[in-house]
Amino acid sequence: MKPSPHPYSGPERPAPGLPALPGRRGFLGGLLATAALAAAGPALAAPAHAAARPAPAPAPRATRPLLLGTYTSEAGGGTGIGTAAYDTATGAITPGPVITGVDNPSYLALHPSGSTVYAVAEQGAGAVTAVGRAPDGTYEVLGSRSTGGSGTTHLSVHPSGRWLLSANYGSGSVAVHPIAEDGSLGERTDLVTHSSPPPGPGQGGPHAHQIVTAPDGGHVLAVDLGTDTVYTYALDESAGTLTEVSRAALAPGSGPRHLAFHPGGRSAYLACELDNTLVVCAFDPATGALTPGPGQSTGTGSGTSYPAQPVVTGDGAYVYLANRGPNSLTRYAVEDDGAAVRLLDTVPVGGDWPRQLALSPDSTLLFAANQRSSTVTVFGVGPDGSLTAVGDPFPAPVAVCVLPLP
């Protein structure tokens, strides 16, 4: 049985006998957020800034910074972007102050320079926010811009560092914003709505869930859960506009959510949250064409596992998948230069509803943001890719994103 649609206007409701889905936070009081943004004026302009800030100095080798995304409008949620530090040897997390003035930062991304962090505002009137990171480790909110869509749920920075890409779940659209020298955001340069194909079974419309640049740097892929499609765009790096060049159709009702590329750049691993599969896809850098293969088992048995996100180790040897239903992590061995995976095992995540995963920059630690238990759990990654829980779960209000920084 498959869960019912993921409507923007209300919570996601599973089929009878399945656990309740979190919804896109009911889209976090969309009407209130829309009114608040409307009161602020037609554009959420970033303030004027001085010259480009220098990249922060690397933290001592024993520790690295960690940022935490949450929902600020939810009971029990956070008050902004959480800051912390983690021990690179033990994985132990130490809390820090909260970056306030950022609404519903449910997903975070780092600029290639390391000097700016970007956050979505997942709410009725979607937005993206830039947060400057100074060399002394302090943060400054640089301003926000409207995405032109609703329920902004994902964002990423183009490898050039000049463009911010965002996905609007509620309206099924993707947006592009220019990034200034100081990391602040300019006015939106493009907005593309996924108007075809028609929504998949049980879906009321398109639901863009992720937007990411392929390793070749020339193609941008948008994963849409509502249309069961991955769209490939060419990004005009002068104008900041998107032109569709290809699209990949997934099985009807599969609900593609997030993908991760193999470092070789010719394969990607796509989590389909409604049919409990990981799909290995071939990618052609010359054309941007993504070709899905057959769905692979998550190793979670019967019932809907709601796979959320795959991550790939830096050497491309292993793929890990978060399964929200059974609260587990699946480990796959990567074979055939990335073109195939082999299911190895699953381990308990040690929390409830693992929404997002992240590897440390050296792929020796795996972090899981557990939404319902409001915790982050940490695993050591062995030479064989095995996962070993380390330390106690770290309390983090409605943890939905964890971002280890270099």
Summary of the structure (lengths in Angstrom):
residues: 406
radius of gyration: 19.4
end to end distance: 42.3
largest distance: 56.6
contacts: 1533
relative contact order: 0.13
helix: 4%
strand: 46%
